[in-house]
Amino acid sequence: MSMLSHFRRPQHEHFEPDTGQDPQAQRRLRGHLEQIDYTAYASNREVVGHAIGSVDAQKFQRLAVATAHARARWVNAALAATDSSQPPSTTQVASLAELREAYEELSAVYDAMRRIVERGYSTFTAPQP
């Protein structure tokens, strides 16, 4: 059974200079950090862009529909497991955990794909009218 990662990236981490540090040293450090950020950006754009190509509304829709189906399976299984006066069995609970993991993974992929477009790692092809 695989474990779902609950790792969450910090929303905003900003450079906070050491007030005791020389202003020139702070500027140099900012420059180095910008180089590091650009290297990560360029690497993601090259690797991710090549791996998944252009993203369009249909890809987002297919992923959204798959995520919605996974959520519905998970909730329906929970409702079925609690339909009787007996508590859910360990087998039912294990099944619920697997269904939840599927939903959460698909949801995380949707968020990741959105970030990929937002950050410019892959291009978004808008639908033609």
C-alpha positions in Angstrom: 0.0 0.0 0.0 1.5 3.3 -1.0 1.6 6.3 1.2 0.2 9.6 0.1 2.6 12.5 0.6 1.1 15.3 2.7 4.0 17.6 1.7 2.8 21.1 1.1 5.0 23.8 -0.3 5.2 27.0 1.7 3.0 29.6 -0.1 5.5 32.4 0.1 9.1 32.3 1.2 10.8 35.6 0.8 14.4 36.6 1.1 14.8 38.2 4.5 18.2 39.8 4.7 20.3 39.5 7.8 20.2 43.0 9.2 23.8 42.7 10.4 25.0 41.7 6.9 26.7 44.2 4.6 24.2 45.6 1.9 26.6 44.6 -0.9 26.7 41.1 0.4 22.9 41.1 0.6 22.7 42.2 -3.1 25.2 39.5 -4.1 23.2 36.9 -2.2 20.0 38.1 -3.9 21.7 37.7 -7.3 22.8 34.2 -6.5 19.2 33.3 -5.3 17.8 34.7 -8.6 20.3 32.5 -10.6 19.2 29.5 -8.6 15.5 30.3 -9.2 16.1 30.8 -12.9 18.0 27.5 -13.1 15.0 25.7 -11.6 12.6 27.6 -13.9 14.6 26.8 -17.0 15.0 23.1 -16.0 11.3 22.7 -15.3 10.4 24.4 -18.6 12.7 22.2 -20.6 11.9 18.9 -18.8 8.2 19.4 -18.1 7.5 21.1 -21.4 9.1 18.3 -23.3 7.4 15.6 -21.2 3.8 16.8 -21.4 3.9 19.2 -24.3 1.2 21.8 -24.8 -1.7 21.8 -22.3 -5.2 22.5 -23.5 -8.7 22.8 -22.0 -9.5 19.2 -23.0 -6.6 17.9 -20.9 -7.8 19.9 -17.9 -11.4 18.7 -18.5 -10.3 15.0 -18.7 -8.3 15.3 -15.5 -11.2 17.2 -13.7 -13.7 14.5 -14.8 -11.4 11.7 -13.6 -10.9 13.5 -10.3 -14.7 14.0 -9.9 -15.3 10.3 -10.6 -12.7 9.4 -8.0 -14.3 11.6 -5.4 -17.8 10.2 -6.2 -16.5 6.6 -5.9 -14.9 7.4 -2.5 -18.0 9.1 -1.1 -20.4 6.4 -2.5 -18.2 3.7 -0.9 -18.4 5.5 2.4 -22.1 5.9 2.2 -22.5 2.2 1.4 -20.1 1.2 4.2 -22.3 3.2 6.7 -25.6 2.1 5.3 -26.2 -0.6 8.0 -26.3 -0.3 11.7 -22.9 -2.1 11.9 -19.7 -0.1 11.8 -17.6 -0.4 8.6 -15.4 -3.4 8.5 -11.6 -3.1 8.4 -11.8 -4.2 4.7 -14.2 -1.4 3.9 -12.1 1.1 5.7 -9.0 0.0 3.8 -10.9 0.3 0.6 -12.0 3.8 1.6 -8.4 4.8 2.2 -7.4 3.6 -1.2 -10.3 5.4 -2.9 -9.4 8.6 -0.9 -5.8 8.3 -2.0 -6.8 8.0 -5.6 -9.0 11.1 -5.3 -6.3 13.1 -3.5 -3.6 12.1 -6.0 -5.7 13.1 -9.0 -6.6 16.4 -7.2 -2.9 17.1 -6.6 -2.1 16.4 -10.2 -4.7 18.9 -11.3 -3.1 21.5 -9.0 0.3 20.6 -10.4 -0.8 20.9 -14.0 -2.3 24.3 -13.3 1.0 25.4 -11.7 2.8 24.2 -14.7 0.8 26.4 -16.9 0.9 29.3 -14.5 4.7 29.2 -14.2 5.1 28.9 -18.0 6.7 25.4 -17.9 4.3 24.4 -20.6 2.1 26.4 -22.9 -1.6 26.5 -22.7 -3.4 26.2 -26.0 -6.7 28.1 -25.8 -9.7 26.6 -27.5 -10.5 28.0 -31.0 -13.9 29.7 -31.2 
